[in-house]
Amino acid sequence: MSHRPDALRNVAIIAHVDHGKTTLVDQLLRQSGTFRDNQRVEERAMDSNDLERERGITILAKPTSIEWNGIRINIVDTPGHADFGGEVERILSMVDGVILLVDASEGAMPQTKFVTGKALALGLRPIVVVNKIDRADERTQEVLDEVFDLFVSLDATDEQLDFPVLFASGRNGYAGTDPLAREGTLEPLFQKIVDHVPPPALDADAPFTFLVTLLDRDNFLGRILTGRVTSGTLKINQAIHALDMDGNVIETGRASKVLAFRGLDRVPVEEARAGDIISLAGLTVATVANTIADTSVSTPIQAQPIDPPTLSMRFSVNDSPMAGREGSKVTSRMIRDRLLREAESNVAIRVTESEDKDSFEVAGRGELQLGVLIETMRREGFELGISRPRVLFGTDEAGHRTEPYETVVIDVDDEFSGTVIDKMALRKAEMTDMRPSGGGKTRIVFSAPSRGLIGYHGEFLSDTRGTGIMNRLFEKYGPYKGPIEGRKNGVLISNGSGEANAYALGYLEERGVLMVGVGEPLYEGMIVGENAKPDDLEVNPMKAKQLTNFRASGKDDAIRLTPPWKMSLEQAIAYIDDDEMVEVTPKSLRLRKRWLDPHERKRQSRAAQAA
């Protein structure tokens, strides 16, 4: 490890989903010689989590370390999605500079506004990289103007507004100051990072202190805390203790392992000095935003408070008649351990156990974040019953009820803007800005209660024929907006158990949209389709044809059914009503009523009306 403090640079990359951040980092690793020529590296090496690869988003921030001309450059990837904002603020406290990566066609997107705003507020001076300049629809100059306007709107200082710009194609591995260049290397980017980002200005002679910004688990080492050494030196087996934000000692222990980042790997080292980004093992209780320090230190490092969770869902044991057929992890104890482990490493999630011990309230930052958790658990073999998301209300000083609001930025073709404005008005959103964004598109900004946005995304995509882009951002807790109309249609509920029959489904098609196909196993209380009318209807999807000797046998065999409507996990969670659940198993998603027995349903709905 280099001991010249000026031979170290810590920098974060900010970019919108799909703007090429991960691809660019891959190329930086290749050109710095971090990967051997013959080493087979998976595309997008930074997105190591399966879900990140599928969704093409970065969920977990991971440091990567590159050596260039004797200087070590630590690059930290920031999550682009606002739901993971809790990570962002802490990541930025580890670095001395940021690279803002924007797409030469799409420009600065609302999601990056959140992270960029946080970076500017911390006084970091950005380097702007306009990526994908080889796109046919590039509009590099306009994009630069947009970035400038964005910085102005985020109250950037004059020094921050005087930002260096590079034009790049991450996929083709070149960057430079000429927007028309179509070849070269990433050398100018390495040089710009070294020249523009200051080395860490930290005291190497003071006692050791370290702020935890990330937390994960390792089967061999246990709890691993990652962050930047803020002062002093840490040697292996040194005595350390953990302080909370108020300066109380949470635990004392030893640094059993000190790991530094090299390329994409973590490598054990003997010691770490001020400015190094390291991972540390040996403590069992300390968590994110805690200060780890030499036992002589009693003052904690100031940490960013964590944005509040705004949404909660109930995760319960799967109690459907088909429980335990596909999953291997079905007991409440297993679910509880898994959720508590998630809450340990994911600071934006809060887990509380219900009185009956069979369900857990999981509060988080939004549908996406909770959806990712459910999908991850499903792949690990869990079976769960998931309730409709509810927003977490608050109260103001006067005792009035408040609820979370989000800033919603929508880019949509002009012809659909009317529909979007009408739909958002129904969801109690207020329009705060509307302007043409060029190319026959309009950008509309709303301030909307989070409650109204639950389940809107799918409808929005069908309203705009898949062309609209919607970005959401936590704004504030504001006054309660009153009741918001929910789903207009009722559902078709199976009145028994068995397999869905083509003859019965053929007749049910007239009643609404079916969600099950022929031969699918059903149970009483399971939702088999959407009713065309507003009330729920109990139906028999198993009913077979009565055979008589009057009818020609051939004529009914050719029942042609429309393919059933199969929802994704997010769609299903957003679709269900308060008295419904999604049964999530490793292979299936089923919608069901919370109370499967029709008499129990009537009793509960009468009780709810009385209340």
Buried (B, 14 or more C-beta within 10 A) or exposed (E): BEEEBEBBBBBBBBBBBBBBBBBBBBBBBBBBEBBEEEEEBEEBBBBEBEBBBEBEBBBBBBBBBBBBEEBBBBBBBBBBBBBBBBBBBBBBBBBBBBBBBBBBBBBBBBBBBBBBBBBBEEEBBBBBBBBBBBBEEBBBEEBBEBBBEBBEEBEBEEEBEEBEBBBBBBBBBBBBEEBEBEEBEBBBBBBBBBEBBEBBEBEBEBEBBBBBBBBBEEEEBEBBBBBBBBBBBBEBEBEBBBBBEEEEEBBEBEBEBBBBBBBBEBEEBEBBBBBBBBBBBBBEEBBBBBBBBBEEBEEBBEBBEBBBBBBBBBBBBBBBBBBEBBBEBBEBEBBBEBBEEBBBBBBBBBBEBEEEEBBBBBBBBBBBBBBBBBBBBBEEBBBBBBBBBBBBEBEEEEEEEBBBBBBBBBBBBEEBBEBBBEBBBEBBBEBEEEEEBEEEBBBBBBBBBBBBBBBBBBBBBEBBEEEBBBBBBBBEBBEBBEEBEEBEBBBBBBBBBBEBBBBBBBBBBEBBBBBBEBEBBBBBBBBBBBBEEEEBBBBBBBBEBEEEEEEEEEEEEEBEBEEBBEBEBBBBBBBBBEBBBBBBBBEBBBBBBBBBEBEEBEEBEEEEEEE
